[in-house]
Amino acid sequence: MPQAPSPHLPAGHPPVKTPRVGVLLVNLGTPEGTDYWSMRRYLSEFLSDRRVVEVPRLIWQPILQGIILTFRPKKSGHAYAGIWNRERDESPLKTHTREQARLLSAAMAARHGDGVVVEWGMRYGHPSTAAALERLTAAGCERILLFPLYPQYSATTTATACDQAFRALMGMRRQPALRTVPTYHDEPAYISALATSVRDHLAGLDWTPDLLITSFHGLPKAYLEKGDPYHCYCLKTARLLREELGWPADKLRHAFQSRFGRTEWLQPYLEPMVKALPEQGVKNLAIMAPAFVSDCVETLEEVNQGIRETFLTAGGQNFTYIPCLNSSPAHIDLLVRLTERELGGWV
């Protein structure tokens, strides 16, 4: 670790590290395994987050711990098992997030030497946000950029990722200065990266989709009514992507997936929309999930497996899932652009 010159330090003074700047990529999280107890620990932490479930704790916790976590871990574990990275024994979300951090670190090193340190962590599970912040401060980072990997801001994702980092800072005697990356749902480089992924993927098909659906993770409608801007950001992303592709309005639709519980969520819902498409003359379908920057159980199992089966069973002929940006060159370039913009004045 680089040490600052210390000719003026008093005798016996501890070594002083050269000040550095840290960048922390934060993603949602992942269970450590597909077994019942690994899934239960993960789901308990996730569904206990009051940003995610706003039901009063005295009502929610008995339901969660006594009913939901008795049955849901087995179902979720089965879903994860179908997309698990067997080689690394981890979920694809963890694999992709690690690689994004590695490539961003290499790009920043090429541009700024060893003055910028890149780490990655999860809001839920491991590696934790707190552990990642500890590694950055141990590396001499006195200024840290927190980068929640959610293009469309929501209190249930971006805000809770920031909350977790702030909680970690509360336990530090010497806190680093902290900045956060804002929503980037309409960032030109982000829209361009999405359009590139669409063009490249469709160019490899021997058929042409009648329709592209941009599927976003759902949110209870009540959260929108309380002021969460996520819904508006998703629709703007979809519109800008369609305009970037130069497509007519009827060639691209949006929908929301991953509904949980009985309350009303943001609509239109993905599954009933897809099920009705063949009767409407849509026989060739493409779906992408712009709100996810890393492929995960919601994209690989829910969409690429479950929604694919729904469409084909309903009478569809061809289905394709367009992967998330993951570690594509366009995505890493986007991460570099946003990082350097938000580090203005620090590097």
Secondary structure, 3 states (H helix, E strand, C coil): CCECCCCCCCCCCCCCECCEEEEEEEEEEECCCCCHHHHHHHHHHHHCCCCCCCCCHHHHHHHHHHHHHHHHHHHHHHHHHCCCECCCCECHHHHHHHHHHHHHHHHHHHHHHHHEEEEEEEEEECCEHHHHHHHHHHCCEEEEEEEECCCCCCHHHHHHHHHHHHHHHHCCCCCCEEEECCCCCCCHHHHHHHHHHHHHHHHCCCCCCCEEEEEEECCEHHHHHCCCCHHHHHHHHHHHHHHHHCCCHHHEEEEEECCCCCCCECCCEHHHHHHHCHHHCCCEEEEECCCCCCCCHHHHHHHHHHHHHHHHHCCCCEEEEECCCCCCHHHHHHHHHHHHHHCCCCC
